[in-house]
Amino acid sequence: MNEVLFNKLQRLKEEVKYIKDNRSKFLRTLESSVETKKIAERSVYLCTEIVLDIADLLIAKKKYPKPSSYSDSIYKLGDYGFIPRKFAHQFVYIAGLRNFLAHDYQKSTVPMLEKFLRYGLKDMVSFIKAIESFL
């Protein structure tokens, strides 16, 4: 496995573990604590960014055409067999979440963060397992 890819996968695992370990606190204080909100935003953003970095690395390594967007990167992972196609279609929301956290800073992020904390972590674990089994 490529060292850069390995390091990104390790970093994603660390971030997912951190979020899992702090999930209860985040969910309990997300609305009432600016500090918690900022920490959760950054951790979730890092997860989304690392996933997209991994997608780009895998696609480039195989010399497939460059995806046209972040969403396309996730779809292409499924099309090219890096992850199950059905999972790719479910997981594509990760690209939108990344864009929302990066650009829609005038809107409340709390609903999206809560949704990710409740349901998205299992998708991250599934992504990690799929990539590891591919490699």
N, C-alpha and C positions, 0 to 999 in steps of 0.2 A: 504494500500500500504506500502511496505517495506520502511523504512526511508532512507536507502542508495539509493534505486531506485528513491524515491521522490527527494532527494537532487541532484542526477545526472540529472534528468529531469529538475529541476529548473535551474541548472547550464547551461544546454544546451539552455534553453529558454533565459537566460541572454546573452549568447554568440551570439545567433542568433539575438537577439535584438541589441546588440552592432554592429554587422556586418551590419545589416539593416540600423541602424542610421548613419553609416559611409560609406556606400556602394558607394555613389556618389564620396566622397573624395578619397576612395581607387581606384576606377576605373579611376579617373582623374589623380592621381599621382603615381600609382603603378609602372610604368616604370621609372619615373624620381626621385623617392624618395626611398632611401634604407630604411629609417625609416618606411614609409608606407608599403613597401614590407614585412619587418620583422614583423610588427604588423599584417598584413593580413595573413601572413603565420601561425603565432602562433594562431590566432583566428580560422582560418579554420581548422588547425590541431586539436585544442581543440574540435571543433564540431565533427570531424570524430572520435576522440578517445572516446568521451563521448557516441556517438552512439554505438560504438563497446562495450563499457563497459555495456551499458544498455542491448544490445543484450545478452552478456554473463550472466548478472544477471538474466534476464528473463528465459533463457534456463536452467540455473542451478537451479533456484527456482522451476521449474516444473520437475526437475530431468531428463531432456532429455539428451541424449548423448552429450558430449562436441564436438562442431564443430571442424573441422580439420584445419580451416584457418579463417581469418577475412571475406573473401568472403562467406565462408560457413556459418558463423554466420548470415549474412544478409539473405542468402537463407533460412536458417532454421527458421528465424522469419516468413517468408512467409509460409513455409511448416507446421509450428506448429500453424498458425493462429494468431500470434501476430500482424502482418501487412498483408495487402492483398498480395497474392502471386505475382500478376502482378507488384505491386509496388516494392516488394523485388527484382524482376528481373531488374527493372529500377534503383533501388537505390544501387545495389551492387557496383557501381563505387566508392562509398564512401570508401570502403576498399582499393581499389587501390590508391585513392587520399591520404589516410592516409599513405600508404606505400611509395608513391612518396615523400610526404612532409618529412617523417621521414628518408628516405634512399638515395634518389636521389638528394642530396644537391649540386652536381656538375653541375646539369642541371638547366636551368632557370625555375623557378616556375611561372613566370608571366602568361603564357598562361593558365595554369590550374587554377590559382587563378581567373583570369578574367572570365573564364567559370563558376566557382563556384559562383562568385559574381553575374553573370548575370542569371544563371539558377538554381544553387544548393540550394539557400535559400528557394525557394518554396518547394523543396524536404524535407528540414529540417523541415519546418512547417508541411508538410504532415506526416512526421515520428512522430513528437511530437503529433499531433492530433490522429494518429492511436494508438499510445501507450497509450495515455490518455483514449481513448475510450475502449481499451482492459482492462485497469485497472479499 
